[in-house]
Amino acid sequence: MTNKSTKYILWLSEISAGDLALVGGKNASLGEMFNKIKEQSRSFFRKGGTKIKINVPDGFAITTAAYRKFEKENGIDEQLKAILKKFVPTSIKSLQKTGKAARNLFLKAKFPNDLEEEIIRYYGELSKKCEPGNGEVAVRSSGVAEDQPKTSFAGQFETFLNVSGKENLLKAIKKCLASSFSDRAIAYREQKKVPHLKFALSVGVQKMVRSDLASSGVLFTLDTETGFQNVVLINSIFGVGEMLVKGEITPDEFYVFKPSLREGYKSIILKNLGRKTKKYIYNHGKGLKEINIPKEQQAAFSVSEEEVLTLAGWACQIEEHYGKPQDIEWAKDGKTGQLFIVQSRPETVFTQKEISFYEEYQIKNSREPILTGIAVGNKIGQGKVHIISALSKISEFKKGEVLVTRMTNPDWVPLMRIAAAIVTDEGGKTAHAAIVSRELGIPAIVGTGRGTRVLKNGELVTVDCTSGSEGRIFLGKVPFEIKRYDLKKIPDLKTKIMVNIGAPDIAFKTSFLPNDGVGLARIEFILAEKVRIHPLALYHFEKLKDKNLKQKIQKLTAEYKNKKEYFINKLAEGISQIAAAFYPKQVIVRFSDFKTNEYAALIGGKIFEPKESNPMLGWRGASRYYDEKFRPAFEMECQAVKKAREVFGLKNIWLMIPFCRTVEEGKKVLKLMEKQGLKKGRNGLKVIVMCEIPSNVILAEKFLEIFDGYSIGSNDLTQLTLGLDRDNASLAKIGDERNEAVKEMLKKVIKLCNEKKKYCGICGQAPSDFPEFAEFLVKEGIESISLNPDTVIKTILNLSKIKV
């Protein structure tokens, strides 16, 4: 029986994860999935225990034993020693010279006869399994240190797709072997301290998946910006996946929530349509060619929701098998309609980190950015702009400059490593620039569209990635500070500390703060930033008479024939991002509390909103919901919440009614909610009410008979108790929550809630602004205090000193 370690070629069916030294990380993972994972069943991914079979294309691997044989019989090993002796790692010119000389050794060498014959024999057998007469294969490099938790050689070596014929296969394999000394691979090994001469390469040859006729992409079993592990992030494009890594387009993006996916829910909590203007297709046996995508196809998602759920299920299965987060490539065959996993490797950015510290970057700036794009990471970088238009110019780049370019590829890694920040015109979160900058810990903003045109060489700029998914670039050196907290030293409190949050984009990051859930999830930010259109303008879209307004709405909602669905889906996604981030902790979602002037500011809002002299005391909160004019909008809000709870499985969502003036109003709203499928108590649904009007305190017993508790809105309660206009600056000094009348009201409410075993919390800034006010609330026995994220740790430290 032949010893596996001496074999030059192995079928995937002969390979497992234990063969890392023989076939490299990529091929070892493919063999493991081909043999072990694809046959396993994970019943918790679908109700009823349906088997989920993972598809992996068949193929074989040319081993590192073959690599060493190729080197030795051509005398390459000794010649490499001489070349590497002259290498100066700090010089880009030396790197380029060394790489070229080393690669030429491989490219000019010949295959040993027995190895060449064996490759051709295996290729012949694999071709019989391919489409009749084609024998098209993918040829991929797989390094022995590649795709390990501490090293991601992703993109360092060559890959050749749509290869057919013996001669073309041998050429592709030889180029793969030569790519073990690509400039980027040499630089990366230097950085990771991997000895060049101890490194070896395996080459994988697999049946080609016809993604040129369908779609392909990458997925991660965590959020790539924060390390949040309860989601699968899927990126998808039309055609062959190399277009995605190049970063020339923005992919479709999907987030799937793992815990409820396992329970059988269709938990795609976020869908973003990409900017897919072109794709790669096969070029008749000569690799790939680029073509434009028709405009009507650009407006469609490149995978179906069912395919997204299948991929997410596979991803969870693979992650569980390996016991760590994964970075996975997938492809869909346009001829058979089948999905395939073509690679899985450990995620390398967050896998290495133990999240024991929490960092806050606080930028001190009020001016408008000169450019925006997709933020990568959550740091801030500053430096002088240096626009690099071509690879030939990289030697001009200096350490500490801000790299600005159209897009990057693996050859750019040496200068990316010394950049203060990176800005690209093209690309999304899984483009090469994003992947590398994330691993290097360098702030990057990709997909700006016009960075190379707007920014000028030598300009000092600040690159800000601290505001969620939108990255911002400011002229000049904008001051900022970094606060770092050791989470192990944060004390536990008896009083629950929750967070107030409005922007879904910061939810995953915020979830790492010490917290007991969300005391106030404001949907107003989602309405203003995600939906942007007045709900009634969407509900009555067909009846709108203003043609310009209809065109504006149509442009934003092009993918939706039914405009009501646009509102429901966008709101459901925003709510779900927040609820998923803190799952299974309670997340209290407040129904909309825009005033008339704020609703009027939405697109189409002026048509539906009256002008009020004091909107703060006008048509807002509960009084809107049952009003016949606004009722359809409230019903759409209810449908969005219902989707988040029942379709996405986020049962940790509680609901809250704002500005409810009378008990009768409360009853009307609860009845409306029940008609929309949101019955209080059903499936664990809790409904509480804001305590922000004196009537809520005076009639507290009656309000608590119909609601599950109170959330104190101290700003409005103070205003209305003291008869103030809180927008009047000259009266601001009187409007203070520490006023005796306000405190007496709070005492009554907290005591009554505790007696009735009802929820009682407060969602305002007063506890963090006034330590003595926080002490008062704790001593009165309030259940929870909900704070803005930037004051959570400070308030916990203050409260820990209180003796109750």
Disulfide bonds with the S-S distance in Angstrom:
none
